[in-house]
Amino acid sequence: MSRRCDLLDTGPMSGHNVSHSNIKTNRRFNVNLCVVTLPSDTLGQKFKMRIAAKTLRTVDFKGGLDGFLMGTKNHKLTDKAKKIKKAIIKKTEEAETAAA
């Protein structure tokens, strides 16, 4: 299983461990992934995902999964997130046409 966020595709970064004598050895900074179940208010479904803790804080700040996806540009999202966003847009458009 890859160490990537299911929403923003955040992956591990590389860098150096620097010793006291300034010797640099390569290391890897892994993403802090959390397995969470996020509900979508519009779709009435729950989605189980592995997302970064930083992304989870942003999702909470934006008011849930729907608010996060609608406020994020498509080129930043993964294919799975784009699919959910497309379903949310379709559902809201259907609700608007039914109300009109």
Salt bridges, closest charged atoms under 4 A:
ASP6 OD2 - LYS80 NZ 3.85
ASP9 OD1 - ARG4 NH1 3.82
